[in-house]
Amino acid sequence: MTRRTTKRTFPPLEQEQRPAVSTGQAAHYLDRAQRTLRGWATEAEAGPIQPRRINGRLAWPVAEIKRVLGVA
């Protein structure tokens, strides 16, 4: 079975204005697989960033992503 992949484009991290982004977008910025970020979310202190849960969904704080990557 072949998996379809669609190339999603995201704004540069420096231009992101929202306080939090989806797992897919956070994975893009951090250059990690979405599965890795979900692992960080399930284990306390597993990764450099912990998401917030909003209505059962993960929301990754943009400020924390910028801090980890050293983006002003």
PDB file of N, CA, C, O and CB in Angstrom:
ATOM      1  N   MET A   1       0.848  -1.169   0.000  1.00  0.00           N
ATOM      2  CA  MET A   1       0.000   0.000   0.000  1.00  0.00           C
ATOM      3  C   MET A   1       0.899   1.240   0.000  1.00  0.00           C
ATOM      4  O   MET A   1       1.855   1.329   0.770  1.00  0.00           O
ATOM      5  CB  MET A   1      -0.967  -0.006   1.225  1.00  0.00           C
ATOM      6  N   THR A   2       0.586   2.155  -0.843  1.00  0.00           N
ATOM      7  CA  THR A   2       1.355   3.388  -0.946  1.00  0.00           C
ATOM      8  C   THR A   2       0.648   4.490  -0.183  1.00  0.00           C
ATOM      9  O   THR A   2      -0.558   4.693  -0.320  1.00  0.00           O
ATOM     10  CB  THR A   2       1.558   3.793  -2.419  1.00  0.00           C
ATOM     11  N   ARG A   3       1.409   5.181   0.609  1.00  0.00           N
ATOM     12  CA  ARG A   3       0.848   6.283   1.388  1.00  0.00           C
ATOM     13  C   ARG A   3       0.964   7.566   0.582  1.00  0.00           C
ATOM     14  O   ARG A   3       2.031   7.891   0.062  1.00  0.00           O
ATOM     15  CB  ARG A   3       1.566   6.427   2.759  1.00  0.00           C
ATOM     16  N   ARG A   4      -0.124   8.277   0.484  1.00  0.00           N
ATOM     17  CA  ARG A   4      -0.098   9.570  -0.191  1.00  0.00           C
ATOM     18  C   ARG A   4       0.442  10.618   0.765  1.00  0.00           C
ATOM     19  O   ARG A   4       0.057  10.683   1.932  1.00  0.00           O
ATOM     20  CB  ARG A   4      -1.508   9.965  -0.699  1.00  0.00           C
ATOM     21  N   THR A   5       1.324  11.419   0.252  1.00  0.00           N
ATOM     22  CA  THR A   5       1.824  12.523   1.063  1.00  0.00           C
ATOM     23  C   THR A   5       1.568  13.815   0.314  1.00  0.00           C
ATOM     24  O   THR A   5       1.818  13.919  -0.887  1.00  0.00           O
ATOM     25  CB  THR A   5       3.339  12.354   1.389  1.00  0.00           C
ATOM     26  N   THR A   6       1.080  14.767   1.026  1.00  0.00           N
ATOM     27  CA  THR A   6       0.876  16.073   0.432  1.00  0.00           C
ATOM     28  C   THR A   6       1.838  17.045   1.082  1.00  0.00           C
ATOM     29  O   THR A   6       2.010  17.056   2.301  1.00  0.00           O
ATOM     30  CB  THR A   6      -0.593  16.545   0.591  1.00  0.00           C
ATOM     31  N   LYS A   7       2.447  17.842   0.266  1.00  0.00           N
ATOM     32  CA  LYS A   7       3.401  18.828   0.767  1.00  0.00           C
ATOM     33  C   LYS A   7       2.632  20.025   1.297  1.00  0.00           C
ATOM     34  O   LYS A   7       1.992  20.745   0.530  1.00  0.00           O
ATOM     35  CB  LYS A   7       4.404  19.259  -0.342  1.00  0.00           C
ATOM     36  N   ARG A   8       2.690  20.241   2.595  1.00  0.00           N
ATOM     37  CA  ARG A   8       2.033  21.389   3.198  1.00  0.00           C
ATOM     38  C   ARG A   8       3.052  22.497   3.362  1.00  0.00           C
ATOM     39  O   ARG A   8       4.215  22.248   3.682  1.00  0.00           O
ATOM     40  CB  ARG A   8       1.387  21.022   4.558  1.00  0.00           C
ATOM     41  N   THR A   9       2.616  23.689   3.146  1.00  0.00           N
ATOM     42  CA  THR A   9       3.514  24.820   3.332  1.00  0.00           C
ATOM     43  C   THR A   9       3.062  25.608   4.556  1.00  0.00           C
ATOM     44  O   THR A   9       1.875  25.866   4.749  1.00  0.00           O
ATOM     45  CB  THR A   9       3.547  25.727   2.065  1.00  0.00           C
ATOM     46  N   PHE A  10       4.010  25.969   5.350  1.00  0.00           N
ATOM     47  CA  PHE A  10       3.753  26.723   6.567  1.00  0.00           C
ATOM     48  C   PHE A  10       4.506  28.044   6.479  1.00  0.00           C
ATOM     49  O   PHE A  10       5.542  28.124   5.819  1.00  0.00           O
ATOM     50  CB  PHE A  10       4.176  25.918   7.833  1.00  0.00           C
ATOM     51  N   PRO A  11       3.993  29.083   7.143  1.00  0.00           N
ATOM     52  CA  PRO A  11       4.728  30.354   7.143  1.00  0.00           C
ATOM     53  C   PRO A  11       6.036  30.193   7.910  1.00  0.00           C
ATOM     54  O   PRO A  11       6.140  29.319   8.770  1.00  0.00           O
ATOM     55  CB  PRO A  11       3.871  31.491   7.765  1.00  0.00           C
ATOM     56  N   PRO A  12       7.019  31.009   7.617  1.00  0.00           N
ATOM     57  CA  PRO A  12       8.262  30.954   8.394  1.00  0.00           C
ATOM     58  C   PRO A  12       7.954  31.149   9.889  1.00  0.00           C
ATOM     59  O   PRO A  12       7.044  31.893  10.253  1.00  0.00           O
ATOM     60  CB  PRO A  12       9.272  32.040   7.896  1.00  0.00           C
ATOM     61  N   LEU A  13       8.706  30.486  10.719  1.00  0.00           N
ATOM     62  CA  LEU A  13       8.473  30.549  12.159  1.00  0.00           C
ATOM     63  C   LEU A  13       8.505  31.983  12.670  1.00  0.00           C
ATOM     64  O   LEU A  13       7.745  32.336  13.572  1.00  0.00           O
ATOM     65  CB  LEU A  13       9.508  29.713  12.897  1.00  0.00           C
ATOM     66  N   GLU A  14       9.367  32.803  12.109  1.00  0.00           N
ATOM     67  CA  GLU A  14       9.481  34.198  12.545  1.00  0.00           C
ATOM     68  C   GLU A  14       8.191  34.975  12.298  1.00  0.00           C
ATOM     69  O   GLU A  14       7.931  35.970  12.975  1.00  0.00           O
ATOM     70  CB  GLU A  14      10.641  34.880  11.826  1.00  0.00           C
ATOM     71  N   GLN A  15       7.384  34.533  11.341  1.00  0.00           N
ATOM     72  CA  GLN A  15       6.150  35.238  10.996  1.00  0.00           C
ATOM     73  C   GLN A  15       4.908  34.641  11.653  1.00  0.00           C
ATOM     74  O   GLN A  15       3.814  35.188  11.513  1.00  0.00           O
ATOM     75  CB  GLN A  15       5.970  35.238   9.505  1.00  0.00           C
ATOM     76  N   GLU A  16       5.060  33.542  12.359  1.00  0.00           N
ATOM     77  CA  GLU A  16       3.902  32.894  13.000  1.00  0.00           C
ATOM     78  C   GLU A  16       3.390  33.767  14.135  1.00  0.00           C
ATOM     79  O   GLU A  16       4.139  34.121  15.046  1.00  0.00           O
ATOM     80  CB  GLU A  16       4.277  31.480  13.534  1.00  0.00           C
ATOM     81  N   GLN A  17       2.105  34.113  14.074  1.00  0.00           N
ATOM     82  CA  GLN A  17       1.504  35.016  15.052  1.00  0.00           C
ATOM     83  C   GLN A  17       0.632  34.300  16.087  1.00  0.00           C
ATOM     84  O   GLN A  17       0.335  34.868  17.138  1.00  0.00           O
ATOM     85  CB  GLN A  17       0.682  36.051  14.338  1.00  0.00           C
ATOM     86  N   ARG A  18       0.224  33.079  15.805  1.00  0.00           N
ATOM     87  CA  ARG A  18      -0.650  32.361  16.741  1.00  0.00           C
ATOM     88  C   ARG A  18       0.134  31.933  17.973  1.00  0.00           C
ATOM     89  O   ARG A  18       1.343  31.720  17.891  1.00  0.00           O
ATOM     90  CB  ARG A  18      -1.289  31.129  16.061  1.00  0.00           C
ATOM     91  N   PRO A  19      -0.533  31.805  19.105  1.00  0.00           N
ATOM     92  CA  PRO A  19       0.176  31.398  20.324  1.00  0.00           C
ATOM     93  C   PRO A  19       0.579  29.922  20.320  1.00  0.00           C
ATOM     94  O   PRO A  19       1.516  29.536  21.018  1.00  0.00           O
ATOM     95  CB  PRO A  19      -0.687  31.677  21.533  1.00  0.00           C
ATOM     96  N   ALA A  20      -0.119  29.099  19.544  1.00  0.00           N
ATOM     97  CA  ALA A  20       0.187  27.673  19.497  1.00  0.00           C
ATOM     98  C   ALA A  20      -0.140  27.131  18.110  1.00  0.00           C
ATOM     99  O   ALA A  20      -0.978  27.678  17.393  1.00  0.00           O
ATOM    100  CB  ALA A  20      -0.600  26.899  20.588  1.00  0.00           C
ATOM    101  N   VAL A  21       0.540  26.044  17.749  1.00  0.00           N
ATOM    102  CA  VAL A  21       0.327  25.433  16.439  1.00  0.00           C
ATOM    103  C   VAL A  21       0.048  23.941  16.605  1.00  0.00           C
ATOM    104  O   VAL A  21       0.246  23.376  17.680  1.00  0.00           O
ATOM    105  CB  VAL A  21       1.555  25.658  15.520  1.00  0.00           C
ATOM    106  N   SER A  22      -0.412  23.319  15.532  1.00  0.00           N
ATOM    107  CA  SER A  22      -0.738  21.897  15.545  1.00  0.00           C
ATOM    108  C   SER A  22       0.527  21.047  15.624  1.00  0.00           C
ATOM    109  O   SER A  22       1.641  21.548  15.469  1.00  0.00           O
ATOM    110  CB  SER A  22      -1.549  21.523  14.298  1.00  0.00           C
ATOM    111  N   THR A  23       0.336  19.777  15.863  1.00  0.00           N
ATOM    112  CA  THR A  23       1.471  18.850  15.925  1.00  0.00           C
ATOM    113  C   THR A  23       2.202  18.803  14.595  1.00  0.00           C
ATOM    114  O   THR A  23       3.432  18.780  14.566  1.00  0.00           O
ATOM    115  CB  THR A  23       1.000  17.443  16.316  1.00  0.00           C
ATOM    116  N   GLY A  24       1.467  18.788  13.502  1.00  0.00           N
ATOM    117  CA  GLY A  24       2.100  18.748  12.185  1.00  0.00           C
ATOM    118  C   GLY A  24       2.974  19.955  11.918  1.00  0.00           C
ATOM    119  O   GLY A  24       4.082  19.837  11.396  1.00  0.00           O
ATOM    120  N   GLN A  25       2.464  21.108  12.281  1.00  0.00           N
ATOM    121  CA  GLN A  25       3.227  22.337  12.058  1.00  0.00           C
ATOM    122  C   GLN A  25       4.431  22.400  12.995  1.00  0.00           C
ATOM    123  O   GLN A  25       5.519  22.795  12.576  1.00  0.00           O
ATOM    124  CB  GLN A  25       2.329  23.575  12.260  1.00  0.00           C
ATOM    125  N   ALA A  26       4.251  22.017  14.248  1.00  0.00           N
ATOM    126  CA  ALA A  26       5.374  22.009  15.187  1.00  0.00           C
ATOM    127  C   ALA A  26       6.451  21.038  14.723  1.00  0.00           C
ATOM    128  O   ALA A  26       7.639  21.344  14.817  1.00  0.00           O
ATOM    129  CB  ALA A  26       4.896  21.637  16.601  1.00  0.00           C
ATOM    130  N   ALA A  27       6.052  19.877  14.225  1.00  0.00           N
ATOM    131  CA  ALA A  27       7.012  18.893  13.722  1.00  0.00           C
ATOM    132  C   ALA A  27       7.801  19.468  12.543  1.00  0.00           C
ATOM    133  O   ALA A  27       9.004  19.239  12.418  1.00  0.00           O
ATOM    134  CB  ALA A  27       6.286  17.594  13.299  1.00  0.00           C
ATOM    135  N   HIS A  28       7.124  20.199  11.703  1.00  0.00           N
ATOM    136  CA  HIS A  28       7.792  20.843  10.560  1.00  0.00           C
ATOM    137  C   HIS A  28       8.869  21.814  11.052  1.00  0.00           C
ATOM    138  O   HIS A  28      10.009  21.765  10.590  1.00  0.00           O
ATOM    139  CB  HIS A  28       6.758  21.593   9.672  1.00  0.00           C
ATOM    140  N   TYR A  29       8.510  22.688  11.981  1.00  0.00           N
ATOM    141  CA  TYR A  29       9.463  23.677  12.482  1.00  0.00           C
ATOM    142  C   TYR A  29      10.633  23.026  13.218  1.00  0.00           C
ATOM    143  O   TYR A  29      11.774  23.472  13.097  1.00  0.00           O
ATOM    144  CB  TYR A  29       8.757  24.658  13.405  1.00  0.00           C
ATOM    145  N   LEU A  30      10.348  21.977  13.976  1.00  0.00           N
ATOM    146  CA  LEU A  30      11.387  21.323  14.775  1.00  0.00           C
ATOM    147  C   LEU A  30      12.155  20.263  13.989  1.00  0.00           C
ATOM    148  O   LEU A  30      13.123  19.696  14.495  1.00  0.00           O
ATOM    149  CB  LEU A  30      10.769  20.690  16.004  1.00  0.00           C
ATOM    150  N   ASP A  31      11.732  19.994  12.762  1.00  0.00           N
ATOM    151  CA  ASP A  31      12.350  18.987  11.906  1.00  0.00           C
ATOM    152  C   ASP A  31      12.352  17.616  12.584  1.00  0.00           C
ATOM    153  O   ASP A  31      13.366  16.919  12.621  1.00  0.00           O
ATOM    154  CB  ASP A  31      13.781  19.402  11.546  1.00  0.00           C
ATOM    155  N   ARG A  32      11.206  17.260  13.107  1.00  0.00           N
ATOM    156  CA  ARG A  32      10.992  15.966  13.754  1.00  0.00           C
ATOM    157  C   ARG A  32       9.717  15.357  13.200  1.00  0.00           C
ATOM    158  O   ARG A  32       8.891  16.058  12.616  1.00  0.00           O
ATOM    159  CB  ARG A  32      10.912  16.109  15.308  1.00  0.00           C
ATOM    160  N   ALA A  33       9.556  14.072  13.380  1.00  0.00           N
ATOM    161  CA  ALA A  33       8.332  13.400  12.955  1.00  0.00           C
ATOM    162  C   ALA A  33       7.207  13.726  13.939  1.00  0.00           C
ATOM    163  O   ALA A  33       7.449  13.953  15.124  1.00  0.00           O
ATOM    164  CB  ALA A  33       8.551  11.861  12.857  1.00  0.00           C
ATOM    165  N   GLN A  34       5.983  13.746  13.432  1.00  0.00           N
ATOM    166  CA  GLN A  34       4.834  13.997  14.302  1.00  0.00           C
ATOM    167  C   GLN A  34       4.782  12.957  15.413  1.00  0.00           C
ATOM    168  O   GLN A  34       4.402  13.262  16.544  1.00  0.00           O
ATOM    169  CB  GLN A  34       3.519  13.985  13.492  1.00  0.00           C
ATOM    170  N   ARG A  35       5.161  11.741  15.087  1.00  0.00           N
ATOM    171  CA  ARG A  35       5.156  10.657  16.071  1.00  0.00           C
ATOM    172  C   ARG A  35       6.095  10.967  17.242  1.00  0.00           C
ATOM    173  O   ARG A  35       5.790  10.645  18.391  1.00  0.00           O
ATOM    174  CB  ARG A  35       5.564   9.331  15.406  1.00  0.00           C
ATOM    175  N   THR A  36       7.227  11.587  16.945  1.00  0.00           N
ATOM    176  CA  THR A  36       8.182  11.969  17.993  1.00  0.00           C
ATOM    177  C   THR A  36       7.546  12.976  18.946  1.00  0.00           C
ATOM    178  O   THR A  36       7.664  12.847  20.165  1.00  0.00           O
ATOM    179  CB  THR A  36       9.471  12.561  17.370  1.00  0.00           C
ATOM    180  N   LEU A  37       6.874  13.977  18.386  1.00  0.00           N
ATOM    181  CA  LEU A  37       6.235  14.988  19.226  1.00  0.00           C
ATOM    182  C   LEU A  37       5.117  14.381  20.064  1.00  0.00           C
ATOM    183  O   LEU A  37       4.942  14.757  21.223  1.00  0.00           O
ATOM    184  CB  LEU A  37       5.687  16.125  18.366  1.00  0.00           C
ATOM    185  N   ARG A  38       4.367  13.460  19.501  1.00  0.00           N
ATOM    186  CA  ARG A  38       3.321  12.803  20.285  1.00  0.00           C
ATOM    187  C   ARG A  38       3.920  12.011  21.439  1.00  0.00           C
ATOM    188  O   ARG A  38       3.327  11.924  22.514  1.00  0.00           O
ATOM    189  CB  ARG A  38       2.482  11.880  19.395  1.00  0.00           C
ATOM    190  N   GLY A  39       5.102  11.433  21.211  1.00  0.00           N
ATOM    191  CA  GLY A  39       5.812  10.739  22.284  1.00  0.00           C
ATOM    192  C   GLY A  39       6.212  11.699  23.387  1.00  0.00           C
ATOM    193  O   GLY A  39       6.094  11.384  24.572  1.00  0.00           O
ATOM    194  N   TRP A  40       6.691  12.886  22.988  1.00  0.00           N
ATOM    195  CA  TRP A  40       7.033  13.901  23.984  1.00  0.00           C
ATOM    196  C   TRP A  40       5.812  14.264  24.812  1.00  0.00           C
ATOM    197  O   TRP A  40       5.918  14.504  26.015  1.00  0.00           O
ATOM    198  CB  TRP A  40       7.608  15.155  23.306  1.00  0.00           C
ATOM    199  N   ALA A  41       4.659  14.303  24.170  1.00  0.00           N
ATOM    200  CA  ALA A  41       3.440  14.725  24.857  1.00  0.00           C
ATOM    201  C   ALA A  41       2.950  13.691  25.858  1.00  0.00           C
ATOM    202  O   ALA A  41       2.308  14.046  26.846  1.00  0.00           O
ATOM    203  CB  ALA A  41       2.352  15.008  23.850  1.00  0.00           C
ATOM    204  N   THR A  42       3.242  12.416  25.619  1.00  0.00           N
ATOM    205  CA  THR A  42       2.717  11.376  26.502  1.00  0.00           C
ATOM    206  C   THR A  42       3.615  11.090  27.694  1.00  0.00           C
ATOM    207  O   THR A  42       3.155  10.542  28.696  1.00  0.00           O
ATOM    208  CB  THR A  42       2.509  10.112  25.726  1.00  0.00           C
ATOM    209  N   GLU A  43       4.881  11.449  27.603  1.00  0.00           N
ATOM    210  CA  GLU A  43       5.808  11.193  28.700  1.00  0.00           C
ATOM    211  C   GLU A  43       6.240  12.509  29.339  1.00  0.00           C
ATOM    212  O   GLU A  43       6.713  13.414  28.652  1.00  0.00           O
ATOM    213  CB  GLU A  43       7.038  10.404  28.203  1.00  0.00           C
ATOM    214  N   ALA A  44       6.077  12.608  30.636  1.00  0.00           N
ATOM    215  CA  ALA A  44       6.491  13.818  31.346  1.00  0.00           C
ATOM    216  C   ALA A  44       8.003  14.001  31.203  1.00  0.00           C
ATOM    217  O   ALA A  44       8.772  13.054  31.366  1.00  0.00           O
ATOM    218  CB  ALA A  44       6.085  13.746  32.849  1.00  0.00           C
ATOM    219  N   GLU A  45       8.409  15.210  30.902  1.00  0.00           N
ATOM    220  CA  GLU A  45       9.823  15.573  30.756  1.00  0.00           C
ATOM    221  C   GLU A  45      10.519  14.802  29.636  1.00  0.00           C
ATOM    222  O   GLU A  45      11.741  14.656  29.670  1.00  0.00           O
ATOM    223  CB  GLU A  45      10.553  15.333  32.061  1.00  0.00           C
ATOM    224  N   ALA A  46       9.781  14.306  28.649  1.00  0.00           N
ATOM    225  CA  ALA A  46      10.389  13.521  27.573  1.00  0.00           C
ATOM    226  C   ALA A  46      11.092  14.386  26.542  1.00  0.00           C
ATOM    227  O   ALA A  46      12.147  14.008  26.033  1.00  0.00           O
ATOM    228  CB  ALA A  46       9.341  12.682  26.891  1.00  0.00           C
ATOM    229  N   GLY A  47      10.526  15.532  26.231  1.00  0.00           N
ATOM    230  CA  GLY A  47      11.102  16.364  25.188  1.00  0.00           C
ATOM    231  C   GLY A  47      11.351  17.770  25.678  1.00  0.00           C
ATOM    232  O   GLY A  47      11.033  18.099  26.821  1.00  0.00           O
ATOM    233  N   PRO A  48      11.914  18.600  24.827  1.00  0.00           N
ATOM    234  CA  PRO A  48      12.224  19.966  25.223  1.00  0.00           C
ATOM    235  C   PRO A  48      10.992  20.871  25.325  1.00  0.00           C
ATOM    236  O   PRO A  48      11.055  21.954  25.907  1.00  0.00           O
ATOM    237  CB  PRO A  48      13.192  20.556  24.248  1.00  0.00           C
ATOM    238  N   ILE A  49       9.883  20.418  24.759  1.00  0.00           N
ATOM    239  CA  ILE A  49       8.650  21.210  24.769  1.00  0.00           C
ATOM    240  C   ILE A  49       7.500  20.321  25.199  1.00  0.00           C
ATOM    241  O   ILE A  49       7.413  19.166  24.782  1.00  0.00           O
ATOM    242  CB  ILE A  49       8.367  21.838  23.372  1.00  0.00           C
ATOM    243  N   GLN A  50       6.629  20.848  26.021  1.00  0.00           N
ATOM    244  CA  GLN A  50       5.415  20.134  26.403  1.00  0.00           C
ATOM    245  C   GLN A  50       4.223  20.891  25.827  1.00  0.00           C
ATOM    246  O   GLN A  50       4.111  22.104  26.006  1.00  0.00           O
ATOM    247  CB  GLN A  50       5.299  19.990  27.963  1.00  0.00           C
ATOM    248  N   PRO A  51       3.337  20.180  25.140  1.00  0.00           N
ATOM    249  CA  PRO A  51       2.179  20.842  24.553  1.00  0.00           C
ATOM    250  C   PRO A  51       1.088  21.073  25.579  1.00  0.00           C
ATOM    251  O   PRO A  51       1.118  20.527  26.682  1.00  0.00           O
ATOM    252  CB  PRO A  51       1.637  20.026  23.399  1.00  0.00           C
ATOM    253  N   ARG A  52       0.134  21.885  25.198  1.00  0.00           N
ATOM    254  CA  ARG A  52      -1.069  22.068  25.989  1.00  0.00           C
ATOM    255  C   ARG A  52      -2.160  21.274  25.294  1.00  0.00           C
ATOM    256  O   ARG A  52      -2.142  21.123  24.072  1.00  0.00           O
ATOM    257  CB  ARG A  52      -1.453  23.591  26.142  1.00  0.00           C
ATOM    258  N   ARG A  53      -3.097  20.774  26.057  1.00  0.00           N
ATOM    259  CA  ARG A  53      -4.215  20.045  25.468  1.00  0.00           C
ATOM    260  C   ARG A  53      -5.422  20.974  25.447  1.00  0.00           C
ATOM    261  O   ARG A  53      -5.834  21.517  26.472  1.00  0.00           O
ATOM    262  CB  ARG A  53      -4.525  18.728  26.261  1.00  0.00           C
ATOM    263  N   ILE A  54      -5.974  21.137  24.254  1.00  0.00           N
ATOM    264  CA  ILE A  54      -7.143  21.981  24.069  1.00  0.00           C
ATOM    265  C   ILE A  54      -8.210  21.130  23.401  1.00  0.00           C
ATOM    266  O   ILE A  54      -8.069  20.730  22.245  1.00  0.00           O
ATOM    267  CB  ILE A  54      -6.809  23.260  23.220  1.00  0.00           C
ATOM    268  N   ASN A  55      -9.269  20.861  24.133  1.00  0.00           N
ATOM    269  CA  ASN A  55     -10.349  20.006  23.628  1.00  0.00           C
ATOM    270  C   ASN A  55      -9.819  18.681  23.091  1.00  0.00           C
ATOM    271  O   ASN A  55     -10.277  18.202  22.054  1.00  0.00           O
ATOM    272  CB  ASN A  55     -11.127  20.731  22.533  1.00  0.00           C
ATOM    273  N   GLY A  56      -8.868  18.095  23.785  1.00  0.00           N
ATOM    274  CA  GLY A  56      -8.324  16.803  23.407  1.00  0.00           C
ATOM    275  C   GLY A  56      -7.255  16.837  22.331  1.00  0.00           C
ATOM    276  O   GLY A  56      -6.722  15.792  21.958  1.00  0.00           O
ATOM    277  N   ARG A  57      -6.938  18.004  21.832  1.00  0.00           N
ATOM    278  CA  ARG A  57      -5.906  18.127  20.799  1.00  0.00           C
ATOM    279  C   ARG A  57      -4.657  18.766  21.388  1.00  0.00           C
ATOM    280  O   ARG A  57      -4.719  19.518  22.360  1.00  0.00           O
ATOM    281  CB  ARG A  57      -6.421  18.958  19.599  1.00  0.00           C
ATOM    282  N   LEU A  58      -3.530  18.452  20.780  1.00  0.00           N
ATOM    283  CA  LEU A  58      -2.270  19.015  21.239  1.00  0.00           C
ATOM    284  C   LEU A  58      -2.032  20.367  20.584  1.00  0.00           C
ATOM    285  O   LEU A  58      -2.202  20.524  19.375  1.00  0.00           O
ATOM    286  CB  LEU A  58      -1.105  18.060  20.941  1.00  0.00           C
ATOM    287  N   ALA A  59      -1.642  21.327  21.386  1.00  0.00           N
ATOM    288  CA  ALA A  59      -1.310  22.672  20.898  1.00  0.00           C
ATOM    289  C   ALA A  59       0.107  22.976  21.382  1.00  0.00           C
ATOM    290  O   ALA A  59       0.370  23.030  22.583  1.00  0.00           O
ATOM    291  CB  ALA A  59      -2.353  23.767  21.413  1.00  0.00           C
ATOM    292  N   TRP A  60       1.005  23.171  20.430  1.00  0.00           N
ATOM    293  CA  TRP A  60       2.416  23.390  20.747  1.00  0.00           C
ATOM    294  C   TRP A  60       2.706  24.885  20.795  1.00  0.00           C
ATOM    295  O   TRP A  60       2.526  25.576  19.792  1.00  0.00           O
ATOM    296  CB  TRP A  60       3.329  22.691  19.708  1.00  0.00           C
ATOM    297  N   PRO A  61       3.153  25.401  21.942  1.00  0.00           N
ATOM    298  CA  PRO A  61       3.396  26.843  22.095  1.00  0.00           C
ATOM    299  C   PRO A  61       4.491  27.349  21.161  1.00  0.00           C
ATOM    300  O   PRO A  61       5.614  26.845  21.173  1.00  0.00           O
ATOM    301  CB  PRO A  61       3.773  27.159  23.536  1.00  0.00           C
ATOM    302  N   VAL A  62       4.155  28.337  20.362  1.00  0.00           N
ATOM    303  CA  VAL A  62       5.102  28.911  19.407  1.00  0.00           C
ATOM    304  C   VAL A  62       6.290  29.533  20.140  1.00  0.00           C
ATOM    305  O   VAL A  62       7.425  29.423  19.676  1.00  0.00           O
ATOM    306  CB  VAL A  62       4.407  29.965  18.522  1.00  0.00           C
ATOM    307  N   ALA A  63       6.049  30.176  21.262  1.00  0.00           N
ATOM    308  CA  ALA A  63       7.143  30.800  22.014  1.00  0.00           C
ATOM    309  C   ALA A  63       8.173  29.752  22.446  1.00  0.00           C
ATOM    310  O   ALA A  63       9.374  30.019  22.424  1.00  0.00           O
ATOM    311  CB  ALA A  63       6.591  31.544  23.251  1.00  0.00           C
ATOM    312  N   GLU A  64       7.712  28.577  22.833  1.00  0.00           N
ATOM    313  CA  GLU A  64       8.626  27.505  23.246  1.00  0.00           C
ATOM    314  C   GLU A  64       9.395  26.943  22.051  1.00  0.00           C
ATOM    315  O   GLU A  64      10.580  26.632  22.164  1.00  0.00           O
ATOM    316  CB  GLU A  64       7.849  26.378  23.947  1.00  0.00           C
ATOM    317  N   ILE A  65       8.729  26.814  20.917  1.00  0.00           N
ATOM    318  CA  ILE A  65       9.409  26.357  19.700  1.00  0.00           C
ATOM    319  C   ILE A  65      10.511  27.342  19.326  1.00  0.00           C
ATOM    320  O   ILE A  65      11.630  26.945  19.003  1.00  0.00           O
ATOM    321  CB  ILE A  65       8.402  26.198  18.527  1.00  0.00           C
ATOM    322  N   LYS A  66      10.182  28.622  19.373  1.00  0.00           N
ATOM    323  CA  LYS A  66      11.175  29.656  19.057  1.00  0.00           C
ATOM    324  C   LYS A  66      12.338  29.616  20.049  1.00  0.00           C
ATOM    325  O   LYS A  66      13.494  29.772  19.657  1.00  0.00           O
ATOM    326  CB  LYS A  66      10.521  31.054  19.065  1.00  0.00           C
ATOM    327  N   ARG A  67      12.037  29.407  21.328  1.00  0.00           N
ATOM    328  CA  ARG A  67      13.092  29.348  22.346  1.00  0.00           C
ATOM    329  C   ARG A  67      14.041  28.185  22.073  1.00  0.00           C
ATOM    330  O   ARG A  67      15.260  28.351  22.111  1.00  0.00           O
ATOM    331  CB  ARG A  67      12.479  29.211  23.753  1.00  0.00           C
ATOM    332  N   VAL A  68      13.485  27.023  21.802  1.00  0.00           N
ATOM    333  CA  VAL A  68      14.291  25.832  21.550  1.00  0.00           C
ATOM    334  C   VAL A  68      15.176  26.020  20.318  1.00  0.00           C
ATOM    335  O   VAL A  68      16.329  25.589  20.303  1.00  0.00           O
ATOM    336  CB  VAL A  68      13.388  24.604  21.371  1.00  0.00           C
ATOM    337  N   LEU A  69      14.633  26.660  19.294  1.00  0.00           N
ATOM    338  CA  LEU A  69      15.394  26.845  18.055  1.00  0.00           C
ATOM    339  C   LEU A  69      16.251  28.106  18.051  1.00  0.00           C
ATOM    340  O   LEU A  69      17.031  28.321  17.123  1.00  0.00           O
ATOM    341  CB  LEU A  69      14.452  26.886  16.887  1.00  0.00           C
ATOM    342  N   GLY A  70      16.115  28.941  19.078  1.00  0.00           N
ATOM    343  CA  GLY A  70      16.912  30.163  19.159  1.00  0.00           C
ATOM    344  C   GLY A  70      16.464  31.226  18.172  1.00  0.00           C
ATOM    345  O   GLY A  70      17.276  32.004  17.672  1.00  0.00           O
ATOM    346  N   VAL A  71      15.161  31.253  17.894  1.00  0.00           N
ATOM    347  CA  VAL A  71      14.608  32.236  16.959  1.00  0.00           C
ATOM    348  C   VAL A  71      14.032  33.400  17.762  1.00  0.00           C
ATOM    349  O   VAL A  71      13.305  33.191  18.733  1.00  0.00           O
ATOM    350  CB  VAL A  71      13.512  31.594  16.040  1.00  0.00           C
ATOM    351  N   ALA A  72      14.355  34.607  17.357  1.00  0.00           N
ATOM    352  CA  ALA A  72      13.862  35.792  18.074  1.00  0.00           C
ATOM    353  C   ALA A  72      12.452  36.140  17.661  1.00  0.00           C
ATOM    354  O   ALA A  72      11.882  37.108  18.164  1.00  0.00           O
ATOM    355  CB  ALA A  72      14.775  36.985  17.833  1.00  0.00           C
TER     356      ALA A  72
END
